[in-house]
Amino acid sequence: QVRLVESGGGLVQPGGSLRLSCTASGINFRLYTMNWYRQTTGKQRELVANITSGHSTTYADSVKGRFAISRDNIRNTVSLQMSNLKPEDTAAYYCHVRFRGSRYWGRGPQVTVSS
């Protein structure tokens, strides 16, 4: 059974930093592209960043230069370091993996950027 367990999230002031982590089980983690999505109420879930098995990374234009995704294939963990946060970064952030044709999601911890 595939499980994605996230940690992190919370309330931060504009300009602040926050780190999200996601630990995966049930898959051979090192072989799969790992993704972070985010979603706000009434909007479609959007891809924020992903990292391939070869450690290549992709970012949404809105977070380039501010967010950094990384992975630890020993601990089966993918992390999202978020810096210079803006109010528009407020959202639920979901860890995601596509495995054998199915999509798996974490629970989506809330990140709120507000003064």
VOPA-945351 format. One record per residue (C-alpha): residue number from 1; residue in one letter; x, z, y. Coordinates in steps of 0.05 Angstrom, whole numbers. Example, Ala and Ser with C-alpha at 12.3 -4.5 7.8 and 13.67 -1.06 7.14 Angstrom:
% residues 2
+------+------+--------+--------+--------+
: resi : resn :      x :      z :      y :
+------+------+--------+--------+--------+
:    1 :    a :    246 :    156 :    -90 :
:    2 :    s :    273 :    143 :    -21 :
+------+------+--------+--------+--------+
***
This chain:
% residues 115
+------+------+--------+--------+--------+
: resi : resn :      x :      z :      y :
+------+------+--------+--------+--------+
:    1 :    q :      0 :      0 :      0 :
:    2 :    v :     27 :    -20 :     67 :
:    3 :    r :     28 :     34 :    120 :
:    4 :    l :     52 :     33 :    192 :
:    5 :    v :     58 :    101 :    224 :
:    6 :    e :     73 :    102 :    299 :
:    7 :    s :     99 :    157 :    343 :
:    8 :    g :    108 :    163 :    417 :
:    9 :    g :     61 :    144 :    472 :
:   10 :    g :     30 :    188 :    525 :
:   11 :    l :     27 :    193 :    601 :
:   12 :    v :     84 :    171 :    645 :
:   13 :    q :     92 :    159 :    719 :
:   14 :    p :    105 :     89 :    747 :
:   15 :    g :    178 :     72 :    741 :
:   16 :    g :    186 :    119 :    682 :
:   17 :    s :    207 :    106 :    610 :
:   18 :    l :    176 :    116 :    542 :
:   19 :    r :    196 :    100 :    471 :
:   20 :    l :    150 :     81 :    414 :
:   21 :    s :    171 :     81 :    342 :
:   22 :    c :    138 :     55 :    279 :
:   23 :    t :    158 :     71 :    208 :
:   24 :    a :    136 :     23 :    154 :
:   25 :    s :    125 :     35 :     80 :
:   26 :    g :    100 :     -8 :     23 :
:   27 :    i :    142 :    -69 :     42 :
:   28 :    n :    214 :    -90 :     37 :
:   29 :    f :    221 :    -76 :    111 :
:   30 :    r :    286 :   -114 :    124 :
:   31 :    l :    254 :   -180 :    104 :
:   32 :    y :    197 :   -181 :    154 :
:   33 :    t :    186 :   -196 :    227 :
:   34 :    m :    159 :   -134 :    261 :
:   35 :    n :    114 :   -138 :    322 :
:   36 :    w :     87 :    -95 :    378 :
:   37 :    y :     20 :   -114 :    408 :
:   38 :    r :    -20 :    -80 :    462 :
:   39 :    q :    -93 :    -80 :    481 :
:   40 :    t :   -134 :    -54 :    539 :
:   41 :    t :   -209 :    -45 :    538 :
:   42 :    g :   -246 :   -111 :    542 :
:   43 :    k :   -184 :   -154 :    533 :
:   44 :    q :   -153 :   -190 :    475 :
:   45 :    r :    -95 :   -158 :    438 :
:   46 :    e :    -31 :   -190 :    463 :
:   47 :    l :     38 :   -195 :    433 :
:   48 :    v :     89 :   -154 :    472 :
:   49 :    a :    152 :   -164 :    431 :
:   50 :    n :    176 :   -179 :    361 :
:   51 :    i :    240 :   -177 :    321 :
:   52 :    t :    256 :   -220 :    261 :
:   53 :    s :    293 :   -201 :    198 :
:   54 :    g :    354 :   -232 :    231 :
:   55 :    h :    345 :   -187 :    292 :
:   56 :    s :    324 :   -244 :    338 :
:   57 :    t :    276 :   -219 :    391 :
:   58 :    t :    220 :   -247 :    432 :
:   59 :    y :    185 :   -216 :    492 :
:   60 :    a :    122 :   -229 :    532 :
:   61 :    d :    141 :   -253 :    602 :
:   62 :    s :    107 :   -192 :    632 :
:   63 :    v :    157 :   -144 :    598 :
:   64 :    k :    222 :   -184 :    597 :
:   65 :    g :    279 :   -144 :    626 :
:   66 :    r :    240 :    -79 :    620 :
:   67 :    f :    224 :    -70 :    546 :
:   68 :    a :    272 :    -73 :    487 :
:   69 :    i :    253 :    -78 :    414 :
:   70 :    s :    300 :    -56 :    359 :
:   71 :    r :    298 :    -43 :    285 :
:   72 :    d :    333 :      3 :    236 :
:   73 :    n :    330 :    -26 :    166 :
:   74 :    i :    356 :     39 :    135 :
:   75 :    r :    300 :     81 :    164 :
:   76 :    n :    248 :     24 :    160 :
:   77 :    t :    234 :     35 :    233 :
:   78 :    v :    220 :    -11 :    291 :
:   79 :    s :    223 :     17 :    362 :
:   80 :    l :    201 :     -5 :    430 :
:   81 :    q :    239 :     23 :    489 :
:   82 :    m :    198 :     15 :    552 :
:   83 :    s :    230 :     23 :    620 :
:   84 :    n :    208 :     14 :    692 :
:   85 :    l :    136 :     22 :    669 :
:   86 :    k :     80 :     -4 :    712 :
:   87 :    p :      6 :     15 :    715 :
:   88 :    e :    -10 :    -52 :    684 :
:   89 :    d :     29 :    -31 :    622 :
:   90 :    t :    -26 :     19 :    607 :
:   91 :    a :    -55 :      1 :    539 :
:   92 :    a :    -59 :     20 :    466 :
:   93 :    y :      5 :     -4 :    432 :
:   94 :    y :      1 :    -28 :    360 :
:   95 :    c :     56 :    -38 :    309 :
:   96 :    h :     41 :    -99 :    266 :
:   97 :    v :     68 :   -136 :    205 :
:   98 :    r :     42 :   -196 :    167 :
:   99 :    f :     52 :   -185 :     93 :
:  100 :    r :     29 :   -233 :     38 :
:  101 :    g :    -22 :   -266 :     83 :
:  102 :    s :    -52 :   -201 :    108 :
:  103 :    r :    -42 :   -167 :    175 :
:  104 :    y :    -28 :    -93 :    179 :
:  105 :    w :    -33 :    -50 :    241 :
:  106 :    g :    -14 :     20 :    262 :
:  107 :    r :    -64 :     66 :    295 :
:  108 :    g :    -46 :     45 :    365 :
:  109 :    p :    -21 :    104 :    407 :
:  110 :    q :    -42 :    103 :    480 :
:  111 :    v :      8 :     92 :    535 :
:  112 :    t :    -18 :    110 :    605 :
:  113 :    v :     23 :     95 :    667 :
:  114 :    s :     -5 :    132 :    726 :
:  115 :    s :     17 :    177 :    782 :
+------+------+--------+--------+--------+
***
